[in-house]
Amino acid sequence: MEARLRILGALLDLLVAVLGTLPTVREKADRGETPKLSMVDHGLVFVTLQEATGGRAA
């Protein structure tokens, strides 16, 4: 049970980081500073995830 709670906590921490970084990534996308993605909304979340984690695999 402890491991599940730690995993849930880590996922929630990651969600908070992504949501906190998303406005910055949207601004960069509006200025054309992010790669062009075909599924823009999903792509922005993935780019935000990458920035929120410092570029390391999550």
N, CA, C and O atoms as a printed pandas DataFrame, in Angstrom:
     atom_number atom_name residue_name chain_id  residue_number  x_coord  y_coord  z_coord
0              1         N          MET        A               1    0.813   -1.191    0.000
1              2        CA          MET        A               1    0.000    0.000    0.000
2              3         C          MET        A               1    0.863    1.264    0.000
3              4         O          MET        A               1    0.543    2.251   -0.663
4              5         N          GLU        A               2    1.956    1.214    0.752
5              6        CA          GLU        A               2    2.860    2.380    0.831
6              7         C          GLU        A               2    3.408    2.750   -0.551
7              8         O          GLU        A               2    3.502    3.929   -0.893
8              9         N          ALA        A               3    3.765    1.741   -1.334
9             10        CA          ALA        A               3    4.317    2.004   -2.670
10            11         C          ALA        A               3    3.280    2.681   -3.554
11            12         O          ALA        A               3    3.620    3.585   -4.318
12            13         N          ARG        A               4    2.046    2.269   -3.466
13            14        CA          ARG        A               4    0.982    2.881   -4.273
14            15         C          ARG        A               4    0.784    4.342   -3.904
15            16         O          ARG        A               4    0.584    5.190   -4.773
16            17         N          LEU        A               5    0.841    4.629   -2.612
17            18        CA          LEU        A               5    0.688    6.015   -2.169
18            19         C          LEU        A               5    1.853    6.881   -2.653
19            20         O          LEU        A               5    1.656    8.040   -3.020
20            21         N          ARG        A               6    3.046    6.328   -2.653
21            22        CA          ARG        A               6    4.217    7.081   -3.135
22            23         C          ARG        A               6    4.117    7.336   -4.629
23            24         O          ARG        A               6    4.456    8.419   -5.105
24            25         N          ILE        A               7    3.647    6.328   -5.373
25            26        CA          ILE        A               7    3.476    6.493   -6.817
26            27         C          ILE        A               7    2.422    7.553   -7.094
27            28         O          ILE        A               7    2.628    8.423   -7.940
28            29         N          LEU        A               8    1.293    7.492   -6.389
29            30        CA          LEU        A               8    0.244    8.484   -6.563
30            31         C          LEU        A               8    0.763    9.877   -6.229
31            32         O          LEU        A               8    0.480   10.834   -6.951
32            33         N          GLY        A               9    1.505    9.996   -5.165
33            34        CA          GLY        A               9    2.081   11.288   -4.790
34            35         C          GLY        A               9    3.024   11.817   -5.852
35            36         O          GLY        A               9    3.012   13.009   -6.159
36            37         N          ALA        A              10    3.837   10.942   -6.411
37            38        CA          ALA        A              10    4.768   11.357   -7.464
38            39         C          ALA        A              10    4.016   11.809   -8.714
39            40         O          ALA        A              10    4.392   12.796   -9.344
40            41         N          LEU        A              11    2.953   11.085   -9.071
41            42        CA          LEU        A              11    2.152   11.479  -10.237
42            43         C          LEU        A              11    1.458   12.820  -10.009
43            44         O          LEU        A              11    1.378   13.639  -10.924
44            45         N          LEU        A              12    0.965   13.045   -8.817
45            46        CA          LEU        A              12    0.327   14.327   -8.521
46            47         C          LEU        A              12    1.339   15.464   -8.529
47            48         O          LEU        A              12    1.043   16.557   -9.010
48            49         N          ASP        A              13    2.535   15.212   -7.996
49            50        CA          ASP        A              13    3.601   16.223   -8.061
50            51         C          ASP        A              13    3.929   16.571   -9.508
51            52         O          ASP        A              13    4.119   17.740   -9.844
52            53         N          LEU        A              14    3.994   15.557  -10.359
53            54        CA          LEU        A              14    4.282   15.774  -11.773
54            55         C          LEU        A              14    3.155   16.564  -12.432
55            56         O          LEU        A              14    3.417   17.462  -13.232
56            57         N          LEU        A              15    1.921   16.244  -12.108
57            58        CA          LEU        A              15    0.779   16.972  -12.659
58            59         C          LEU        A              15    0.834   18.447  -12.278
59            60         O          LEU        A              15    0.589   19.315  -13.116
60            61         N          VAL        A              16    1.153   18.732  -11.029
61            62        CA          VAL        A              16    1.266   20.118  -10.577
62            63         C          VAL        A              16    2.375   20.839  -11.339
63            64         O          VAL        A              16    2.209   21.991  -11.738
64            65         N          ALA        A              17    3.506   20.164  -11.540
65            66        CA          ALA        A              17    4.613   20.781  -12.283
66            67         C          ALA        A              17    4.218   21.060  -13.723
67            68         O          ALA        A              17    4.537   22.124  -14.253
68            69         N          VAL        A              18    3.531   20.124  -14.363
69            70        CA          VAL        A              18    3.118   20.294  -15.754
70            71         C          VAL        A              18    2.111   21.440  -15.870
71            72         O          VAL        A              18    2.245   22.298  -16.742
72            73         N          LEU        A              19    1.117   21.454  -15.004
73            74        CA          LEU        A              19    0.111   22.519  -15.068
74            75         C          LEU        A              19    0.711   23.885  -14.761
75            76         O          LEU        A              19    0.263   24.897  -15.300
76            77         N          GLY        A              20    1.712   23.917  -13.908
77            78        CA          GLY        A              20    2.382   25.180  -13.607
78            79         C          GLY        A              20    3.244   25.682  -14.753
79            80         O          GLY        A              20    3.426   26.889  -14.906
80            81         N          THR        A              21    3.778   24.774  -15.558
81            82        CA          THR        A              21    4.659   25.122  -16.670
82            83         C          THR        A              21    3.891   25.350  -17.966
83            84         O          THR        A              21    4.405   26.008  -18.871
84            85         N          LEU        A              22    2.682   24.827  -18.078
85            86        CA          LEU        A              22    1.913   24.886  -19.317
86            87         C          LEU        A              22    1.717   26.305  -19.862
87            88         O          LEU        A              22    1.868   26.492  -21.069
88            89         N          PRO        A              23    1.392   27.312  -19.051
89            90        CA          PRO        A              23    1.230   28.656  -19.619
90            91         C          PRO        A              23    2.495   29.174  -20.316
91            92         O          PRO        A              23    2.412   29.834  -21.351
92            93         N          THR        A              24    3.653   28.872  -19.746
93            94        CA          THR        A              24    4.913   29.303  -20.355
94            95         C          THR        A              24    5.122   28.619  -21.700
95            96         O          THR        A              24    5.555   29.250  -22.665
96            97         N          VAL        A              25    4.813   27.331  -21.759
97            98        CA          VAL        A              25    4.983   26.587  -23.004
98            99         C          VAL        A              25    3.998   27.093  -24.060
99           100         O          VAL        A              25    4.347   27.186  -25.237
100          101         N          ARG        A              26    2.781   27.416  -23.649
101          102        CA          ARG        A              26    1.811   27.972  -24.605
102          103         C          ARG        A              26    2.314   29.285  -25.194
103          104         O          ARG        A              26    2.168   29.530  -26.392
104          105         N          GLU        A              27    2.904   30.125  -24.354
105          106        CA          GLU        A              27    3.464   31.392  -24.849
106          107         C          GLU        A              27    4.588   31.127  -25.844
107          108         O          GLU        A              27    4.666   31.784  -26.882
108          109         N          LYS        A              28    5.456   30.172  -25.534
109          110        CA          LYS        A              28    6.539   29.819  -26.458
110          111         C          LYS        A              28    5.981   29.294  -27.773
111          112         O          LYS        A              28    6.501   29.609  -28.843
112          113         N          ALA        A              29    4.921   28.493  -27.692
113          114        CA          ALA        A              29    4.305   27.949  -28.906
114          115         C          ALA        A              29    3.712   29.071  -29.748
115          116         O          ALA        A              29    3.817   29.052  -30.975
116          117         N          ASP        A              30    3.094   30.041  -29.097
117          118        CA          ASP        A              30    2.516   31.178  -29.818
118          119         C          ASP        A              30    3.592   31.989  -30.537
119          120         O          ASP        A              30    3.339   32.566  -31.594
120          121         N          ARG        A              31    4.792   32.031  -29.959
121          122        CA          ARG        A              31    5.905   32.765  -30.585
122          123         C          ARG        A              31    6.681   31.900  -31.575
123          124         O          ARG        A              31    7.617   32.382  -32.214
124          125         N          GLY        A              32    6.300   30.617  -31.711
125          126        CA          GLY        A              32    6.976   29.720  -32.639
126          127         C          GLY        A              32    8.288   29.178  -32.115
127          128         O          GLY        A              32    9.146   28.778  -32.902
128          129         N          GLU        A              33    8.464   29.155  -30.801
129          130        CA          GLU        A              33    9.712   28.696  -30.197
130          131         C          GLU        A              33    9.698   27.212  -29.826
131          132         O          GLU        A              33   10.674   26.715  -29.264
132          133         N          THR        A              34    8.625   26.505  -30.124
133          134        CA          THR        A              34    8.568   25.073  -29.862
134          135         C          THR        A              34    8.405   24.359  -31.200
135          136         O          THR        A              34    7.953   24.964  -32.172
136          137         N          PRO        A              35    8.765   23.092  -31.259
137          138        CA          PRO        A              35    8.608   22.356  -32.517
138          139         C          PRO        A              35    7.150   22.297  -32.948
139          140         O          PRO        A              35    6.249   22.250  -32.110
140          141         N          LYS        A              36    6.924   22.298  -34.248
141          142        CA          LYS        A              36    5.565   22.169  -34.777
142          143         C          LYS        A              36    5.084   20.741  -34.538
143          144         O          LYS        A              36    5.781   19.782  -34.872
144          145         N          LEU        A              37    3.910   20.604  -33.968
145          146        CA          LEU        A              37    3.358   19.299  -33.648
146          147         C          LEU        A              37    1.990   19.161  -34.300
147          148         O          LEU        A              37    1.247   20.137  -34.397
148          149         N          SER        A              38    1.652   17.955  -34.748
149          150        CA          SER        A              38    0.375   17.763  -35.429
150          151         C          SER        A              38   -0.793   17.716  -34.446
151          152         O          SER        A              38   -1.888   18.172  -34.773
152          153         N          MET        A              39   -0.582   17.191  -33.288
153          154        CA          MET        A              39   -1.629   17.159  -32.277
154          155         C          MET        A              39   -1.258   18.207  -31.228
155          156         O          MET        A              39   -0.701   17.888  -30.178
156          157         N          VAL        A              40   -1.575   19.445  -31.533
157          158        CA          VAL        A              40   -1.045   20.581  -30.793
158          159         C          VAL        A              40   -1.292   20.501  -29.288
159          160         O          VAL        A              40   -0.348   20.644  -28.510
160          161         N          ASP        A              41   -2.516   20.281  -28.862
161          162        CA          ASP        A              41   -2.778   20.273  -27.422
162          163         C          ASP        A              41   -2.026   19.159  -26.707
163          164         O          ASP        A              41   -1.455   19.372  -25.638
164          165         N          HIS        A              42   -2.029   17.976  -27.298
165          166        CA          HIS        A              42   -1.289   16.871  -26.689
166          167         C          HIS        A              42    0.211   17.157  -26.752
167          168         O          HIS        A              42    0.946   16.876  -25.805
168          169         N          GLY        A              43    0.647   17.707  -27.856
169          170        CA          GLY        A              43    2.055   18.027  -28.005
170          171         C          GLY        A              43    2.520   19.045  -26.988
171          172         O          GLY        A              43    3.618   18.927  -26.445
172          173         N          LEU        A              44    1.690   20.050  -26.721
173          174        CA          LEU        A              44    2.055   21.055  -25.720
174          175         C          LEU        A              44    2.204   20.429  -24.345
175          176         O          LEU        A              44    3.100   20.793  -23.584
176          177         N          VAL        A              45    1.336   19.498  -24.031
177          178        CA          VAL        A              45    1.444   18.834  -22.729
178          179         C          VAL        A              45    2.731   18.027  -22.664
179          180         O          VAL        A              45    3.397   18.015  -21.629
180          181         N          PHE        A              46    3.093   17.352  -23.755
181          182        CA          PHE        A              46    4.335   16.574  -23.749
182          183         C          PHE        A              46    5.569   17.472  -23.680
183          184         O          PHE        A              46    6.532   17.147  -22.987
184          185         N          VAL        A              47    5.546   18.587  -24.386
185          186        CA          VAL        A              47    6.668   19.532  -24.301
186          187         C          VAL        A              47    6.740   20.096  -22.890
187          188         O          VAL        A              47    7.828   20.246  -22.335
188          189         N          THR        A              48    5.585   20.409  -22.307
189          190        CA          THR        A              48    5.546   20.920  -20.936
190          191         C          THR        A              48    6.069   19.885  -19.960
191          192         O          THR        A              48    6.812   20.222  -19.038
192          193         N          LEU        A              49    5.692   18.634  -20.150
193          194        CA          LEU        A              49    6.180   17.555  -19.306
194          195         C          LEU        A              49    7.699   17.462  -19.380
195          196         O          LEU        A              49    8.376   17.281  -18.368
196          197         N          GLN        A              50    8.223   17.591  -20.606
197          198        CA          GLN        A              50    9.660   17.542  -20.784
198          199         C          GLN        A              50   10.336   18.707  -20.054
199          200         O          GLN        A              50   11.362   18.512  -19.401
200          201         N          GLU        A              51    9.773   19.909  -20.158
201          202        CA          GLU        A              51   10.369   21.062  -19.468
202          203         C          GLU        A              51   10.225   20.943  -17.967
203          204         O          GLU        A              51   11.149   21.279  -17.225
204          205         N          ALA        A              52    9.069   20.465  -17.506
205          206        CA          ALA        A              52    8.825   20.348  -16.065
206          207         C          ALA        A              52    9.755   19.342  -15.410
207          208         O          ALA        A              52   10.082   19.478  -14.231
208          209         N          THR        A              53   10.185   18.334  -16.160
209          210        CA          THR        A              53   11.076   17.308  -15.612
210          211         C          THR        A              53   12.530   17.571  -15.960
211          212         O          THR        A              53   13.388   16.727  -15.701
212          213         N          GLY        A              54   12.818   18.712  -16.537
213          214        CA          GLY        A              54   14.187   19.032  -16.879
214          215         C          GLY        A              54   14.702   18.232  -18.066
215          216         O          GLY        A              54   15.911   18.062  -18.222
216          217         N          GLY        A              55   13.796   17.740  -18.901
217          218        CA          GLY        A              55   14.196   17.019  -20.089
218          219         C          GLY        A              55   14.461   15.538  -19.867
219          220         O          GLY        A              55   14.774   14.817  -20.814
220          221         N          ARG        A              56   14.340   15.078  -18.632
221          222        CA          ARG        A              56   14.582   13.659  -18.384
222          223         C          ARG        A              56   13.285   12.882  -18.605
223          224         O          ARG        A              56   12.191   13.435  -18.490
224          225         N          ALA        A              57   13.417   11.641  -18.913
225          226        CA          ALA        A              57   12.241   10.793  -19.148
226          227         C          ALA        A              57   11.441   10.684  -17.856
227          228         O          ALA        A              57   11.995   10.487  -16.774
228          229         N          ALA        A              58   10.139   10.815  -17.996
229          230        CA          ALA        A              58    9.292   10.751  -16.792
230          231         C          ALA        A              58    8.764    9.343  -16.604
231          232         O          ALA        A              58    8.032    9.081  -15.649
